[in-house]
Structure formats: C-alpha cells, structure tokens
Amino acid sequence: MEENPRTPRRRWFQFSLRTLFILTTLAAILFASLSWWSYKARQQREAVASLRAAGAIVMYDFQLAQRPPVKVLRPPHRPAWLVDKLGVDYFANVVCVGISSQAPHADFALLQTLPTLTEIELNGSRVTDDDLVYLAGLSELVQLDLSSTAVTGTGLVHLRGLTQLKRLS
C-alpha cells in the first residue's frame, strides 16, 4: 500500500525560525537572571560570614518582621529542605547589622555588598571617619547608630546621599 504523496507527514515539533529565536532569547534572559540572583546570594553569604567572624550581629528581613525579633534560622513559607540545601541567603536579605565595641575592627567595606540594609548599629565600635565612605551607597538605610565612636563631623559628609535616613544617633 502506497501513501499519498500529496499528504504531508505531520511533525510533532514544527517551529519557525522566529519562534526558535524568541525561545532562545527567553531562555538566555532566564539563565542570566538566575545567575545574577545566585551571584548576589553568594556575595551576601560571604559578607555575612566575614561579619559574623568579626563578631558582628546580622539579622535578616524575616527575623525583624516578627516583633519582638527572634532568632529564627529559616524564612517562613519556604521549603526547609530547599533552604537547607541552598542557604538562607537565597531567600532573605540582610537588613540589620550590629558591630559592638568587643568586636575587633570589622571590614566596613563588606557593608557595601549588603544594599538592603536598613539598620546599622555601630555603637561603641571602632568605626572612624574614613570608614563612613563605605556607607555612602546604602540607599535603603533608615537608622544609623554612631554613638560612642570616633566619628566626627567631617566624616558625616559621606552620609549626604542617604535620603532614606530617618534616625542618626
């Protein structure tokens, strides 16, 4: 039995060149955004580890959302197995850092890698006027405590661009 040569065989996946180009572009955008998200999470993880090694207290957004703040290790509403596998830095942002007087001199340049910071407590720490230059790009900063530090009025010039800053001690 012969097939009719006029009847084309149906193909399951039949795409035009335009459709293939659009799908490739969307896949590239997806992979680029996932790699950027992963890069930012790894950058935050490294900064948190270095700050904690220097004696700083670091709090994430899901910890401060609960009043009073409690020490919760995982963000709620996320699968625990996934948070354990990837790490908390893929699902939460650091919003508060506290460096006390007992901590050795922390690397304040690490604070630049945490753009979602809203609170920084440096009460009694070894921060100087030169260290305040690292706070200049933190546009989300609302509260900054510099009491009992060696900061003078000349160092405060670095805080001019902090438009969200509501409380400066």
Buried (B, 14 or more C-beta within 10 A) or exposed (E): EEEEEEEEEEEEEEEEEEEEEEEEEEEEEEEEEEEEEEEBBEBBBEBBEBBBEBBBEBBBBBBBEEEEEEEBEBBEEBEEEEBEEBBBBBBBBBBBBBBBEEBEEBBBEBBBBBBBBBBBBBBBBBBBBEBBBBBBEBEBBBBBBBEEBEBEEEBEEBBEEBEEBEEEE
